[in-house]
Amino acid sequence: MDTPPARAARSADRLLLEGLRASAPRAAVLLVALLVDAVAILLLPAALARAVDAVLAGRPDSAAVPFLVLLAVTVLAETVSQFADPWCTAGSTASLSRRLARHTLALGVPGSRWFNAGDLTGRLISSAPESGAAPSAVIQATSGLLVSIGGLVALALIDPWLAVVLLLGVPVGTAAVRHFVRRVSRSAGDYQLAQAALLAKLLDAMGGIRTIHAAGTHPLEVERVLTPLTDLDRAGRAIWQSQRQVQWRTSLLLPALQITVITVAGYGVGSGRTTPGQLLAAVGYTGLALGFLGSAGSLLGLGRARAGAARIAEVLAAPALLPGSRPLPAGPGELVLREVTVVQDGRTLLDRVSLTVPAGRTLALVGRSGSGKSTLAALAGRLTDPDSGQLLLDGVPLTELRAEELRPAVAYAFARPALLGATVEDALRWTDEPRPSAEQARAAARSAEADGFIRRLPGGYDCALTAAPMSGGEAQRLGIARAIAHGGRLVVLDDATSSLDTATENRVDEALERALAGCTRLVVAHRPGTAARADLVAWLDGGSVRALAPHAALWQDPHYRALFAPMPTGSES
């Protein structure tokens, strides 16, 4: 039966194989070094046996040369492998990290609902490195297995009875190792989940640090953040218990098998079947043949890698917003919604909304909190997709447009803009090609009433963002300037002036009229002045369009006027 854990294990294994292929050149260097080392190690006991027998036979002159050569080869191969091992792991980790980061960002807005920031951060900084160690662990395990098989074959060539004795204990050891790998994979997965939960709670706490200290609840918050430590401790103890069990079993099995093999080899010397040198070689080959039973450390690494790969595969299995293949024809920027429905967590955010944003006009979205305004704004530029229905920009469904066609056509400004880049100027120009010029960015800043406070920053436009403390209103003006510099036929302003005072908002709106003349605008409005400056207002109520008309006409309705009434003192905003 194809159970979910089985599917997850297969997904993890496929991902590990892909990581191995991605680091193939580096893995090849490690593999060659370990294979050379394995061959040299397998030849060493035979060379030692020949040297001992030669000395006992009175021919000591050249007996040690092959042994010393093999010893030098082993040292050289192990030195190369010590450098190739982290090199291979780094390459695989980088490949998995890039793939995880690309897919995480490709998930878009829906991805932030499926996976929280702390969880994704944990997968990137913990699961990816754990999984990246898999190619090295697999190669190490393969090399160790080949050495074990070679040691068994060598014992059989010395005396078949030695191999028979050793094979009697192999099933017991193999069963213990397989059980260990399964248990460690599960426990390592639980450990990584607890780590991610701890990180998520810490990020939440840091995001609300002002509220925590204002309320004086930081001692309680410490307890909340550290709640996953119980699960972390449980998973860590389970890993330790698994290691302990395999260690004591193999530590009993290994000496018993070695003593038995040495005893049989000693009888062989007494009966003349083997030479003293072969007895020494048998001791060495026994240790090599049983080496796979003592590889708990490598197997632990492999188990952790599989657990990390399963967590990465879970994110990669989430569906991303797939770009279309159609070009966007020239057009004025008309946006049409046809029977658009969005359902999230069983709640209908938009219910069969049909709406047209006329080309070159401004449509304001008005409604109470939860009415679907920001959801509709996110759909307009395909930050997310509806569960049903269509959105068309100049007659082409957004889902069919190439990403390189859609992104330059739609600009966004948000209530809490994320300012990206190294400097203030970088933040204004932060968009895909073609990027606005420095002069365009500065002209946009002037239009957004941001030029004045930018020039007061140390370094002005070249000021590092980390050294540019800004109020909410100043950050919003930078976000608006970025949208102006970006351009496009459709501009979406999602409550982008909410932190501005009325006078500044009026100046910014007037500047937007000039800077975005001819552009279609979709504006999430919370102030009557913003709605009044729009050509049309879509009044959203419970995920549906209650009315579509100019602000002046809707103002006659007392229920519409109540949307803009100040909240009573003490009520929630």
C-alpha positions as CSV (number, residue, x, y, z in Angstrom):
1,M,0.0,0.0,0.0
2,D,1.3,3.4,-1.0
3,T,1.2,5.2,2.4
4,P,2.0,9.0,2.9
5,P,5.2,8.2,4.8
6,A,6.3,5.9,2.0
7,R,5.6,8.6,-0.6
8,A,7.4,11.2,1.5
9,A,10.4,8.8,1.8
10,R,10.5,8.3,-2.0
11,S,10.2,12.1,-2.6
12,A,13.1,12.6,-0.2
13,D,15.2,10.0,-1.9
14,R,14.5,11.4,-5.4
15,L,15.6,14.9,-4.1
16,L,18.8,13.4,-2.7
17,L,19.6,11.8,-6.0
18,E,19.0,15.2,-7.7
19,G,21.4,16.8,-5.3
20,L,23.9,14.1,-6.1
21,R,23.6,14.8,-9.8
22,A,23.9,18.6,-9.2
23,S,27.2,18.0,-7.4
24,A,28.4,15.3,-9.7
25,P,31.8,16.8,-10.6
26,R,32.7,17.3,-7.0
27,A,31.2,14.0,-6.0
28,A,33.4,12.3,-8.7
29,V,36.5,13.7,-7.1
30,L,35.5,12.4,-3.7
31,L,34.4,9.1,-5.2
32,V,37.8,8.6,-7.0
33,A,39.7,9.5,-3.8
34,L,37.7,7.1,-1.7
35,L,38.0,4.3,-4.3
36,V,41.7,4.7,-4.5
37,D,41.9,4.7,-0.7
38,A,39.6,1.6,-0.6
39,V,41.8,-0.3,-3.0
40,A,45.0,0.7,-1.1
41,I,43.4,-0.2,2.2
42,L,42.4,-3.6,0.9
43,L,45.9,-4.3,-0.4
44,L,47.6,-3.2,2.8
45,P,46.9,-6.4,4.8
46,A,48.1,-8.6,1.9
47,A,51.2,-6.5,1.6
48,L,51.8,-6.8,5.3
49,A,51.3,-10.5,5.1
50,R,53.9,-10.8,2.4
51,A,56.3,-8.7,4.3
52,V,56.0,-10.8,7.4
53,D,56.3,-14.1,5.6
54,A,59.3,-12.7,3.7
55,V,61.0,-11.7,6.9
56,L,60.3,-15.1,8.5
57,A,61.7,-16.7,5.3
58,G,64.9,-14.6,5.5
59,R,64.2,-12.3,2.6
60,P,63.6,-8.9,4.3
61,D,65.3,-6.7,1.6
62,S,62.3,-5.6,-0.5
63,A,59.4,-6.9,1.5
64,A,58.5,-3.6,3.0
65,V,58.5,-1.6,-0.2
66,P,55.0,-2.5,-1.5
67,F,53.6,-1.9,2.0
68,L,55.2,1.6,2.3
69,V,54.0,2.5,-1.2
70,L,50.4,1.5,-0.4
71,L,50.6,3.4,2.9
72,A,51.7,6.5,1.1
73,V,48.8,6.1,-1.4
74,T,46.3,5.7,1.4
75,V,47.6,8.9,3.2
76,L,47.4,10.9,-0.1
77,A,43.9,9.6,-1.0
78,E,42.6,10.3,2.5
79,T,44.0,13.8,2.3
80,V,42.3,14.5,-1.0
81,S,39.0,13.1,0.4
82,Q,39.2,15.4,3.4
83,F,39.1,18.4,1.1
84,A,36.7,16.9,-1.4
85,D,34.1,15.9,1.2
86,P,33.2,19.5,2.4
87,W,33.5,20.7,-1.2
88,C,31.0,18.2,-2.4
89,T,28.6,18.9,0.5
90,A,28.9,22.7,-0.1
91,G,28.0,22.2,-3.8
92,S,25.0,20.0,-3.0
93,T,23.8,22.3,-0.3
94,A,24.0,25.4,-2.6
95,S,22.0,23.6,-5.3
96,L,19.3,22.5,-2.8
97,S,19.2,26.0,-1.2
98,R,18.8,27.7,-4.5
99,R,16.0,25.4,-5.6
100,L,14.2,25.8,-2.3
101,A,14.6,29.6,-2.3
102,R,13.4,29.8,-6.0
103,H,10.3,27.7,-5.3
104,T,9.5,29.4,-2.1
105,L,9.4,32.8,-3.8
106,A,7.6,31.3,-6.8
107,L,4.8,30.2,-4.4
108,G,3.9,33.8,-4.1
109,V,1.3,35.1,-1.6
110,P,-0.4,31.6,-1.2
111,G,3.0,30.2,0.0
112,S,3.0,32.6,3.0
113,R,-0.3,30.9,4.1
114,W,0.9,27.4,3.7
115,F,4.3,27.8,5.3
116,N,5.2,30.5,7.9
117,A,8.4,32.5,7.7
118,G,10.1,30.7,10.6
119,D,9.4,27.3,9.2
120,L,10.8,28.2,5.7
121,T,13.8,29.8,7.3
122,G,14.4,26.6,9.3
123,R,14.2,24.5,6.2
124,L,16.6,26.8,4.3
125,I,19.3,27.1,7.1
126,S,18.9,23.6,8.6
127,S,17.2,21.1,6.3
128,A,19.2,22.2,3.2
129,P,22.6,21.7,4.8
130,E,21.5,18.4,6.3
131,S,20.3,17.2,2.9
132,G,23.4,18.6,1.2
133,A,25.6,16.2,3.2
134,A,23.8,13.2,1.5
135,P,26.0,12.8,-1.6
136,S,29.1,12.7,0.7
137,A,27.3,10.3,3.1
138,V,26.2,8.0,0.2
139,I,29.7,8.0,-1.3
140,Q,31.3,7.3,2.1
141,A,28.8,4.5,2.8
142,T,29.3,3.0,-0.7
143,S,33.1,3.1,-0.3
144,G,32.7,1.5,3.2
145,L,30.5,-1.2,1.7
146,L,33.0,-1.9,-1.1
147,V,35.7,-2.2,1.5
148,S,33.6,-4.6,3.6
149,I,32.9,-6.8,0.5
150,G,36.5,-6.7,-0.5
151,G,37.5,-7.7,3.0
152,L,35.1,-10.6,2.9
153,V,36.4,-11.8,-0.5
154,A,40.0,-11.5,0.8
155,L,39.1,-13.7,3.8
156,A,37.6,-16.3,1.5
157,L,40.8,-16.3,-0.6
158,I,42.9,-16.8,2.5
159,D,40.6,-19.5,3.9
160,P,36.9,-20.1,2.9
161,W,36.1,-21.0,6.5
162,L,37.0,-17.5,7.7
163,A,34.4,-16.0,5.3
164,V,31.8,-18.6,6.4
165,V,32.3,-17.7,10.1
166,L,32.0,-14.0,9.3
167,L,28.9,-14.4,7.2
168,L,27.1,-16.0,10.2
169,G,27.0,-12.6,12.0
170,V,26.3,-10.4,9.0
171,P,22.4,-10.8,9.0
172,V,22.2,-9.7,12.7
173,G,24.4,-6.7,12.1
174,T,22.6,-5.7,8.9
175,A,19.2,-5.9,10.7
176,A,20.5,-3.6,13.5
177,V,21.8,-1.1,11.0
178,R,18.6,-1.0,8.9
179,H,16.5,-0.5,12.1
180,F,18.9,2.3,13.2
181,V,18.6,4.2,9.8
182,R,14.7,4.0,9.9
183,R,14.5,5.2,13.5
184,V,17.1,8.0,13.1
185,S,15.3,9.3,9.9
186,R,12.1,9.7,11.9
187,S,13.7,11.2,14.9
188,A,15.8,13.5,12.8
189,G,12.7,14.7,11.1
190,D,11.0,15.4,14.5
191,Y,14.1,17.2,15.6
192,Q,14.1,19.5,12.6
193,L,10.4,20.2,13.0
194,A,11.0,21.3,16.6
195,Q,13.9,23.5,15.5
196,A,11.6,25.1,12.9
197,A,8.9,25.7,15.5
198,L,11.4,27.3,17.8
199,L,12.6,29.6,15.1
200,A,9.1,30.5,14.0
201,K,8.1,31.5,17.5
202,L,11.3,33.6,17.9
203,L,10.6,35.5,14.7
204,D,7.0,36.1,15.8
205,A,8.3,37.5,19.1
206,M,10.9,39.8,17.4
207,G,8.2,41.1,15.0
208,G,6.0,42.1,18.0
209,I,8.9,43.2,20.3
210,R,7.3,46.6,20.9
211,T,4.0,45.2,22.0
212,I,5.7,42.6,24.2
213,H,7.8,45.2,26.1
214,A,4.9,47.7,26.2
215,A,2.8,45.0,27.9
216,G,5.6,43.9,30.1
217,T,5.1,40.3,29.1
218,H,8.6,39.3,28.0
219,P,9.0,36.7,30.7
220,L,5.8,35.0,29.5
221,E,7.0,35.3,25.9
222,V,10.3,33.6,26.8
223,E,8.3,30.6,28.0
224,R,6.1,30.6,24.8
225,V,9.2,30.9,22.5
226,L,10.9,28.0,24.3
227,T,7.9,25.7,24.3
228,P,9.3,23.5,21.4
229,L,12.3,22.7,23.5
230,T,10.3,19.8,25.0
231,D,9.9,18.3,21.5
232,L,13.5,19.1,20.7
233,D,14.7,17.3,23.8
234,R,12.4,14.3,23.0
235,A,13.7,14.0,19.4
236,G,17.3,14.4,20.5
237,R,17.0,11.7,23.1
238,A,15.4,9.4,20.5
239,I,18.4,9.9,18.2
240,W,20.7,9.2,21.1
241,Q,18.8,6.1,22.1
242,S,19.0,4.8,18.5
243,Q,22.7,5.4,18.5
244,R,23.1,3.7,21.9
245,Q,21.2,0.6,20.8
246,V,23.1,0.1,17.6
247,Q,26.4,0.8,19.3
248,W,26.0,-1.8,22.1
249,R,24.7,-4.4,19.7
250,T,27.6,-3.9,17.3
251,S,30.1,-3.6,20.1
252,L,29.1,-7.0,21.3
253,L,28.9,-8.5,17.8
254,L,32.1,-7.1,16.4
255,P,34.6,-8.5,19.0
256,A,32.7,-11.9,19.0
257,L,33.1,-12.3,15.2
258,Q,36.7,-11.0,15.3
259,I,37.7,-13.5,18.0
260,T,36.0,-16.3,16.2
261,V,37.7,-15.5,12.9
262,I,41.1,-15.2,14.6
263,T,40.6,-18.5,16.3
264,V,39.8,-20.2,13.0
265,A,42.8,-18.5,11.4
266,G,45.0,-19.7,14.3
267,Y,43.9,-23.3,13.7
268,G,44.7,-22.8,10.1
269,V,48.3,-21.8,10.9
270,G,48.6,-24.8,13.2
271,S,47.4,-27.1,10.5
272,G,49.5,-25.5,7.8
273,R,46.5,-24.1,5.8
274,T,47.7,-20.5,6.4
275,T,50.9,-18.8,7.1
276,P,51.7,-16.4,10.0
277,G,51.5,-13.5,7.6
278,Q,48.1,-14.6,6.4
279,L,47.0,-14.7,10.0
280,L,47.9,-11.1,10.4
281,A,46.1,-10.3,7.1
282,A,43.0,-12.2,8.3
283,V,42.9,-9.9,11.4
284,G,43.1,-6.8,9.2
285,Y,40.5,-8.1,6.7
286,T,38.1,-9.0,9.5
287,G,38.1,-5.4,10.7
288,L,37.6,-4.2,7.1
289,A,34.8,-6.7,6.4
290,L,32.9,-5.6,9.6
291,G,33.5,-1.9,9.0
292,F,29.9,-1.3,7.8
293,L,28.7,-2.3,11.3
294,G,30.7,0.5,12.9
295,S,29.5,3.2,10.5
296,A,26.8,4.5,12.8
297,G,28.1,8.1,12.4
298,S,27.8,8.0,8.6
299,L,24.4,6.4,8.8
300,L,23.2,9.0,11.2
301,G,24.2,11.7,8.7
302,L,22.3,9.8,6.0
303,G,19.3,9.6,8.2
304,R,19.4,13.3,9.0
305,A,19.8,14.0,5.3
306,R,16.7,12.0,4.4
307,A,14.7,13.8,7.1
308,G,15.9,17.2,5.8
309,A,15.2,16.2,2.2
310,A,11.6,15.2,3.1
311,R,11.0,18.7,4.6
312,I,12.4,20.3,1.5
313,A,10.4,18.0,-0.8
314,E,7.2,19.1,1.1
315,V,7.8,22.7,0.0
316,L,8.7,21.8,-3.5
317,A,5.5,19.8,-3.8
318,A,3.4,22.9,-3.2
319,P,2.0,24.3,-6.5
320,A,3.7,27.5,-7.7
321,L,2.0,30.2,-9.8
322,L,2.9,28.8,-13.2
323,P,3.5,31.5,-15.9
324,G,1.6,31.5,-19.1
325,S,3.0,31.7,-22.7
326,R,1.0,34.4,-24.3
327,P,2.4,37.9,-25.0
328,L,0.5,41.0,-23.8
329,P,-0.7,43.0,-26.7
330,A,-0.6,46.8,-26.7
331,G,-3.6,48.2,-24.8
332,P,-4.8,50.9,-22.5
333,G,-4.9,48.8,-19.3
334,E,-8.5,47.6,-19.0
335,L,-8.9,45.1,-16.2
336,V,-11.9,42.7,-16.2
337,L,-13.0,40.3,-13.5
338,R,-15.4,37.5,-14.5
339,E,-17.1,35.5,-11.8
340,V,-14.0,35.6,-9.6
341,T,-14.2,33.5,-6.4
342,V,-11.6,33.1,-3.7
343,V,-11.9,30.7,-0.7
344,Q,-9.4,30.5,2.0
345,D,-9.5,28.2,5.0
346,G,-13.2,27.5,4.3
347,R,-14.1,31.2,4.2
348,T,-15.2,32.9,1.0
349,L,-13.2,36.1,0.5
350,L,-14.6,36.9,-2.9
351,D,-17.9,35.4,-4.2
352,R,-18.4,35.4,-8.0
353,V,-17.2,39.0,-8.4
354,S,-17.6,40.5,-11.9
355,L,-16.2,43.9,-12.3
356,T,-14.5,46.1,-15.0
357,V,-11.8,48.7,-14.2
358,P,-12.1,51.1,-17.2
359,A,-8.9,51.8,-19.1
360,G,-7.1,55.0,-17.9
361,R,-9.6,55.5,-15.0
362,T,-9.3,55.1,-11.3
363,L,-11.5,52.6,-9.4
364,A,-11.5,52.8,-5.6
365,L,-12.2,49.6,-3.5
366,V,-14.2,50.5,-0.4
367,G,-15.5,48.2,2.3
368,R,-15.2,47.1,5.9
369,S,-12.2,45.0,7.1
370,G,-12.5,41.5,5.6
371,S,-14.7,42.5,2.7
372,G,-12.1,41.3,0.1
373,K,-10.4,44.6,-0.9
374,S,-6.8,43.5,-0.5
375,T,-7.6,40.0,-2.0
376,L,-9.0,41.7,-5.1
377,A,-5.9,44.0,-5.2
378,A,-3.6,41.0,-5.0
379,L,-5.5,39.2,-7.9
380,A,-5.2,42.3,-10.1
381,G,-1.5,41.7,-10.7
382,R,-1.6,38.0,-10.2
383,L,0.1,37.9,-6.8
384,T,-2.3,35.0,-6.3
385,D,-4.9,33.2,-8.4
386,P,-8.6,32.9,-7.8
387,D,-10.2,29.5,-7.1
388,S,-12.5,30.1,-10.0
389,G,-13.2,32.8,-12.5
390,Q,-10.9,34.9,-14.7
391,L,-9.1,38.2,-14.6
392,L,-8.2,39.7,-18.0
393,L,-5.8,42.5,-18.7
394,D,-6.6,44.1,-22.1
395,G,-8.5,40.9,-23.1
396,V,-5.8,38.4,-22.1
397,P,-6.3,36.1,-19.0
398,L,-3.6,36.9,-16.4
399,T,-2.9,33.2,-16.0
400,E,-2.0,32.9,-19.7
401,L,0.5,35.8,-19.8
402,R,4.2,35.4,-19.7
403,A,5.7,36.6,-16.5
404,E,8.1,38.9,-18.4
405,E,5.1,40.5,-20.0
406,L,2.9,40.8,-16.8
407,R,5.4,42.1,-14.3
408,P,6.3,45.3,-16.2
409,A,2.7,46.0,-17.0
410,V,1.5,46.1,-13.3
411,A,3.0,48.2,-10.5
412,Y,2.1,47.9,-6.8
413,A,2.4,50.2,-3.8
414,F,1.4,48.7,-0.4
415,A,0.5,50.0,3.1
416,R,3.7,48.4,4.5
417,P,6.1,48.3,1.6
418,A,9.2,46.0,1.8
419,L,12.1,48.2,0.8
420,L,14.8,46.0,-0.9
421,G,18.3,46.7,-2.1
422,A,21.4,48.2,-0.5
423,T,20.6,51.9,-0.8
424,V,17.6,54.2,-0.9
425,E,18.1,54.6,-4.7
426,D,18.3,50.8,-5.1
427,A,14.9,50.5,-3.3
428,L,13.3,53.0,-5.7
429,R,14.7,51.1,-8.8
430,W,14.1,47.6,-7.4
431,T,12.3,45.9,-10.2
432,D,12.9,43.5,-13.0
433,E,14.4,44.6,-16.4
434,P,14.1,47.2,-17.7
435,R,15.0,49.0,-14.5
436,P,14.2,52.7,-14.3
437,S,17.2,55.0,-14.5
438,A,18.5,56.9,-11.5
439,E,17.0,60.1,-12.9
440,Q,13.6,58.4,-13.3
441,A,13.8,57.1,-9.7
442,R,14.6,60.6,-8.4
443,A,11.8,62.2,-10.4
444,A,9.4,59.5,-9.0
445,A,10.6,60.4,-5.5
446,R,9.8,64.1,-6.1
447,S,6.3,63.1,-7.4
448,A,5.7,61.0,-4.2
449,E,6.8,63.9,-1.9
450,A,9.8,61.8,-0.8
451,D,12.7,63.8,-2.3
452,G,12.9,66.2,0.7
453,F,13.3,63.7,3.5
454,I,15.6,61.5,1.3
455,R,18.0,64.4,0.8
456,R,18.2,64.9,4.5
457,L,19.4,61.4,5.0
458,P,23.2,60.9,5.4
459,G,24.3,60.3,1.8
460,G,20.9,61.2,0.4
461,Y,19.9,58.7,-2.3
462,D,23.1,56.7,-1.6
463,C,22.2,56.2,2.1
464,A,22.2,52.6,3.1
465,L,18.7,51.4,3.9
466,T,20.0,50.0,7.2
467,A,21.1,53.5,8.1
468,A,17.9,55.2,7.0
469,P,15.4,55.2,9.9
470,M,12.0,56.1,8.4
471,S,8.5,56.6,9.7
472,G,5.6,54.6,8.3
473,G,4.6,57.5,6.1
474,E,8.1,58.0,4.7
475,A,8.3,54.3,3.8
476,Q,4.9,54.5,2.1
477,R,6.1,57.5,0.0
478,L,9.1,55.4,-1.1
479,G,6.8,52.6,-2.0
480,I,4.6,55.0,-4.1
481,A,7.8,56.4,-5.7
482,R,8.9,52.9,-6.6
483,A,5.5,52.2,-8.2
484,I,5.7,55.5,-10.2
485,A,9.2,54.7,-11.4
486,H,8.2,51.1,-12.3
487,G,5.4,52.5,-14.5
488,G,3.0,50.1,-16.4
489,R,-0.5,50.3,-17.7
490,L,-2.1,49.2,-14.4
491,V,-1.1,50.6,-11.0
492,V,-2.5,49.0,-7.8
493,L,-2.4,51.1,-4.6
494,D,-3.3,48.9,-1.7
495,D,-3.9,51.4,1.1
496,A,-0.6,52.9,0.1
497,T,-1.3,56.3,1.7
498,S,-2.8,55.2,5.0
499,S,0.1,56.5,7.1
500,L,0.2,60.0,5.5
501,D,-1.5,63.0,7.0
502,T,-4.4,64.5,5.0
503,A,-2.4,67.4,3.6
504,T,0.5,65.2,2.4
505,E,-2.0,62.6,1.0
506,N,-3.7,65.3,-1.0
507,R,-0.3,66.5,-2.5
508,V,0.7,62.9,-3.2
509,D,-2.6,62.2,-4.9
510,E,-2.3,65.3,-7.0
511,A,1.2,64.3,-8.0
512,L,0.0,60.8,-8.8
513,E,-2.6,62.2,-11.1
514,R,0.1,63.9,-13.1
515,A,2.7,61.1,-12.9
516,L,0.3,58.3,-13.8
517,A,-1.8,60.1,-16.3
518,G,-3.3,57.6,-18.7
519,C,-2.6,54.6,-16.4
520,T,-5.4,52.5,-15.0
521,R,-5.5,52.6,-11.2
522,L,-7.0,50.3,-8.6
523,V,-7.0,51.9,-5.2
524,V,-7.9,50.4,-1.8
525,A,-9.4,53.3,0.0
526,H,-10.1,53.9,3.7
527,R,-10.6,57.7,3.5
528,P,-13.4,59.5,1.9
529,G,-11.1,61.9,0.1
530,T,-9.3,59.0,-1.6
531,A,-12.6,57.5,-2.7
532,A,-13.8,61.0,-3.9
533,R,-10.9,61.4,-6.2
534,A,-11.6,58.1,-8.0
535,D,-13.7,57.9,-11.1
536,L,-15.7,55.0,-9.7
537,V,-16.1,53.2,-6.4
538,A,-16.7,49.5,-6.0
539,W,-18.4,49.0,-2.6
540,L,-17.4,45.5,-1.4
541,D,-19.5,43.8,1.3
542,G,-19.0,40.2,2.4
543,G,-16.9,39.4,-0.7
544,S,-19.5,40.7,-3.2
545,V,-19.9,44.0,-5.0
546,R,-22.7,45.8,-3.2
547,A,-22.6,48.8,-5.4
548,L,-20.6,50.4,-8.3
549,A,-20.9,54.1,-8.7
550,P,-19.1,57.4,-8.2
551,H,-18.4,58.4,-4.6
552,A,-20.8,61.3,-4.7
553,A,-23.7,59.1,-5.6
554,L,-22.8,56.5,-3.0
555,W,-22.4,59.1,-0.3
556,Q,-26.1,59.5,-0.2
557,D,-26.4,56.1,1.4
558,P,-25.9,56.3,5.2
559,H,-24.4,52.8,5.3
560,Y,-21.8,53.8,2.8
561,R,-21.0,56.9,4.9
562,A,-20.7,54.7,8.0
563,L,-17.7,53.0,6.4
564,F,-15.6,56.2,6.9
565,A,-16.9,57.1,10.3
566,P,-14.3,57.3,13.0
567,M,-14.1,54.2,15.3
568,P,-15.5,54.8,18.8
569,T,-12.9,55.3,21.5
570,G,-11.7,51.9,22.8
571,S,-13.0,49.9,19.9
572,E,-10.7,47.8,17.6
573,S,-9.5,49.4,14.4
